[in-house]
Amino acid sequence: FEITNPSTKELYKLLRVRNPWGKTEWVGDWSDNSDELETHKPLIQAYVDSLEDDEKFEIGAEDGTFLIAYHDWANIYNKLYVTI
């Protein structure tokens, strides 16, 4: 998803990723308690609130769900497993 900083008009492309084992999360930019997350929390919460009930998540929860910038994800991860 994307959010735009209203004061700078900067666009951020973010991914919501979930570790199904829920024990390890990203600790870089946009991670829980990061400066980026704290600064833009109202914008992210507005996004979460717009989701269907079964897609909503708690920002900052230690549940294996985390946010990561698309460019970080593309540079760091080399495998993606999808379960449908």
C-alpha positions as CSV (number, residue, x, y, z in Angstrom):
1,F,0.0,0.0,0.0
2,E,1.1,3.6,-0.3
3,I,0.8,6.6,2.0
4,T,1.7,10.2,1.3
5,N,3.2,12.6,3.9
6,P,0.8,15.6,3.6
7,S,3.5,18.1,4.6
8,T,6.2,17.0,2.2
9,K,4.1,15.1,-0.4
10,E,6.6,12.3,-0.2
11,L,5.1,8.9,-1.2
12,Y,6.0,5.8,0.7
13,K,5.4,2.3,-0.8
14,L,5.0,-0.2,2.0
15,L,4.3,-3.9,2.3
16,R,2.6,-5.6,5.2
17,V,4.4,-8.9,5.8
18,R,3.4,-11.6,8.2
19,N,5.8,-14.3,9.6
20,P,3.3,-17.2,10.1
21,W,5.3,-18.4,13.1
22,G,5.0,-14.9,14.6
23,K,8.4,-14.9,16.4
24,T,10.6,-12.8,14.2
25,E,9.9,-9.4,12.6
26,W,11.8,-6.8,10.5
27,V,13.7,-4.4,12.7
28,G,14.7,-1.7,10.1
29,D,12.8,1.3,8.8
30,W,9.0,1.1,9.3
31,S,9.3,-1.7,11.9
32,D,7.6,-1.6,15.2
33,N,8.7,1.4,17.3
34,S,10.8,2.8,14.4
35,D,10.9,6.6,13.9
36,E,9.1,6.2,10.5
37,L,6.3,4.2,12.0
38,E,5.8,6.6,14.9
39,T,5.9,9.7,12.7
40,H,3.4,8.3,10.2
41,K,1.2,6.3,12.6
42,P,-2.0,8.4,12.0
43,L,-1.7,7.8,8.2
44,I,-1.1,4.1,8.7
45,Q,-4.0,3.8,11.2
46,A,-6.2,5.4,8.6
47,Y,-5.2,2.8,6.1
48,V,-5.8,0.0,8.6
49,D,-9.2,1.4,9.5
50,S,-10.1,1.3,5.8
51,L,-9.5,-2.4,5.5
52,E,-12.1,-5.1,5.8
53,D,-12.5,-6.4,9.3
54,D,-10.7,-9.7,8.6
55,E,-7.7,-7.8,7.1
56,K,-7.2,-5.3,9.9
57,F,-4.1,-5.6,12.1
58,E,-2.7,-3.9,15.2
59,I,0.1,-1.6,14.5
60,G,3.2,-2.5,16.6
61,A,1.8,-5.8,17.9
62,E,4.3,-8.6,18.5
63,D,2.4,-11.0,16.3
64,G,4.7,-11.5,13.4
65,T,3.1,-8.8,11.2
66,F,5.3,-6.0,10.2
67,L,5.6,-3.2,7.7
68,I,8.6,-2.8,5.4
69,A,9.4,-0.4,2.6
70,Y,9.1,-2.0,-0.8
71,H,12.7,-1.1,-1.7
72,D,14.0,-2.7,1.5
73,W,12.0,-5.9,0.9
74,A,13.2,-6.1,-2.8
75,N,16.8,-5.7,-1.7
76,I,16.8,-8.0,1.2
77,Y,14.5,-10.9,0.6
78,N,15.1,-13.4,-2.2
79,K,12.3,-15.8,-1.6
80,L,8.5,-15.4,-1.2
81,Y,6.2,-18.2,-0.1
82,V,2.5,-17.7,-0.6
83,T,-0.2,-19.9,0.9
84,I,-3.7,-19.6,-0.5
